[in-house]
Amino acid sequence: MVAQQVWIGAAAGFAGDRPDSSGPLIEALARHDGPRFLIFETLAERTLALAQLDRLADPARGEVPALKRLLWPALAPCAAAGIKIIGNFGGANPFGAAAKIQAWATELGCADLKIAIVSGDDMRDTFAPADFARMEIDGALLSSEPAIISANAYLGADAIAEALDRGADVVVTGRVADPALVLGPLKYSFGWADDDWDRLAAGILAGHLLECGSQVTGGYFADPGVKDVPGMDVLGYPIAEVDPDGVFTITKPAGTGGLVDRRTVTEQILYEIHDPAAYLTPDAILDLTQVELTEVGSDRIRVTGASGRARPETLKATVCFDGGLLAEAEISYAGPNAKSRAALAIETVTKRLAFLHPSLHVRADVIGIVSVFGDTSGSLLSAGIPGVRDGDLRVRFAAETADRAAAECLLDEVEALYCAGPAGGGGVRKRLTPRLRSASCLVDRKRVTPQISLLETA
Amino acid sequence: MTRAVSLYELAHARSGDKGNRLNIAVVCREPRFFEPLRERLTETFVARVFRERRPTAVKRYELPKLHAFNFVLDDVLDGGVNGSLGLDGHGKTLSFLLLSAEIEMPAGLLSLAEEPAPELMSGGSR
């Protein structure tokens, strides 16, 4: 039994995260005389489907597009400091990603890094479309058997732990449960048993707090004058210092911006949680209702009280399918009587689309008066646009359709407001985006087999 | 005697999404706000704040050790990030919709609180 603490840093909470976050983390982790890891969480639901589309276009692609941007600056410093890297940046092509990482490692002078691949999450070949429809939870999006682009089960921590056990310095995964990126190295380092539910749950909680990167260290938190956060431009990303019994402290590298206190940690504990007594993961069910937070120093919160129950017999899977096109177009009205001109623009476009493409539902927002708080039924706007008469307003139109002609028609009609719309309309922007829809399924874990592969060193 | 204040004066909040389901963690600014908010910040209250979005279910979970509540609202995201026509399909801004709701609180409890900025107070004494 290893008695040392394990330190784990999180350099990315999503694919669009800052590439310079890893520098201070690596410096801090390097000072720890014990097992140390750096994780990258980069795989939101649609990120994987987009990666799958990339791979269909070119079999060498399909990794998370941010892979090079995030990993390049971290690779050589981690190799020098003996920090192992775990990331789900493999996306739809973990083998392709691993090959790229190996090439970069060679270029950066650390060619002897051992790279492992965790695969087996891709379910497209093992299940028929009708199977997915049967396994869907919370809806019936798959009942019409749409064209499935990606279908991936959330794998657990075991395969990551085994990859590390086989000597991996970098573990590249596709879809795994986000907390497994942290639980994997903890299981490997501490040798926690597969049914040590309380410790596994503690590791899952540590992973849950780290998986969104800076959201636990002052990101997604600042509200000037109420919840002030210093140094937002140089936010420190989180480190969990984990004891062998699963108790851990959340902190961040010295000299960085941001904040770790009871408030930042409490907000993140409940982030994307439903029942706090039953957070389902592939490795255990986490109960965080008895969790307690103690400030044990500046920017240091000790987390205790996580408990666990036996893991579920099913795994969650996300299925992405073609969702048609999203058409968006905007135009601005400002100054005296701007609100009425904005309202007239909405009325004009809505009336035109009603006879040009009667089946197209068009959403309208007036940014500056009601947009993100409104909903697609438009009940807030149809009650009359609230707010002041003058302003600096932006009208936004949006519609979703599989009919490209209808989508383009909306964009053209908004552009036509330049000449044929209310006075002083300016700044039209138009965008047509392919849409991906997603559905969640529950799959028998016996039908999903994680695989571990070690890349042969060149 | 009670006084109407915005929830923003009493708590901070963070929203998260899973598909078409929104969760909002509401964290009391002071531990002593927990009990009075437990009585007043009910599922019915939150459903009323979000009535335009027609939630099919609103569930509240209590976390007394964290002085927090977790609200889960079903089917309020216009289909979620991959389906919504809105600018914020995640519902990330919606924590502030809940925080902007006014809530009647015991005046005595509030007078013990740090002086809130007067312009943020609304309703006045009742």
Contacts between the chains, C-beta under 8 A, distances in Angstrom:
chain1	res1	chain2	res2	distance
A	45	B	81	7.5
A	45	B	82	7.0
A	46	B	81	7.2
A	46	B	82	5.8
A	138	B	19	6.5
A	138	B	20	7.8
A	138	B	21	7.6
A	139	B	19	7.7
A	139	B	20	7.7
A	220	B	14	6.7
A	220	B	92	7.9
A	221	B	14	7.6
A	223	B	12	7.2
A	226	B	12	7.4
A	227	B	12	6.1
A	263	B	12	6.6
A	263	B	27	6.5
A	266	B	25	7.4
A	266	B	27	5.0
A	266	B	66	5.0
A	266	B	67	7.9
A	266	B	68	5.8
A	267	B	12	7.0
A	267	B	13	7.7
A	267	B	14	4.1
A	267	B	25	5.8
A	267	B	27	6.2
A	268	B	14	7.5
A	269	B	25	7.7
A	269	B	66	6.8
A	270	B	14	7.1
A	270	B	16	7.8
A	270	B	23	7.1
A	270	B	25	3.4
A	270	B	63	7.4
A	270	B	66	7.8
A	270	B	68	6.4
A	270	B	70	4.9
A	271	B	14	5.9
A	271	B	16	4.6
A	271	B	23	8.0
A	271	B	25	6.8
A	272	B	16	3.5
A	272	B	17	6.9
A	272	B	18	6.0
A	272	B	23	6.4
A	273	B	16	7.3
A	273	B	23	6.2
A	273	B	25	7.6
A	273	B	70	6.1
A	274	B	18	7.3
A	274	B	21	7.3
A	274	B	23	6.2
A	274	B	59	8.0
A	274	B	70	7.7
A	274	B	72	5.1
A	275	B	61	6.3
A	275	B	72	7.9
A	276	B	61	5.1
A	276	B	63	6.0
A	276	B	70	5.7
A	277	B	61	7.6
A	288	B	63	8.0
A	289	B	63	6.3
A	289	B	65	7.5
A	290	B	65	6.5
A	291	B	65	6.7
A	291	B	66	6.9
A	292	B	65	5.5
A	293	B	66	7.1
A	305	B	65	7.5
A	320	B	82	7.8
A	323	B	82	6.5
A	323	B	83	7.1
A	326	B	85	7.5
A	361	B	85	7.9
A	363	B	85	4.1
A	363	B	86	7.0
A	365	B	86	7.3
A	365	B	87	6.7
A	367	B	87	7.6
A	371	B	86	7.5
A	371	B	87	5.7
A	372	B	86	6.5
A	372	B	87	5.4
A	372	B	88	4.2
A	372	B	93	4.4
A	372	B	94	7.8
A	373	B	93	7.0
A	373	B	94	7.4
A	373	B	97	5.2
A	374	B	52	7.5
A	374	B	86	7.3
A	375	B	52	5.8
A	375	B	53	5.0
A	375	B	76	7.9
A	375	B	78	5.7
A	375	B	86	6.9
A	376	B	78	4.3
A	376	B	84	6.7
A	376	B	85	4.9
A	376	B	86	6.2
A	377	B	52	7.7
A	377	B	54	7.9
A	379	B	52	5.1
A	380	B	52	5.9
A	396	B	87	6.9
A	398	B	85	4.2
A	398	B	86	7.4
A	399	B	85	6.7
A	400	B	83	7.7
A	400	B	85	6.0
A	435	B	82	6.8
A	435	B	83	7.9
A	436	B	82	5.7
A	437	B	82	5.1
A	437	B	83	6.0
A	438	B	19	7.3
A	438	B	80	7.9
A	438	B	82	5.1
A	440	B	18	8.0
A	440	B	19	6.3
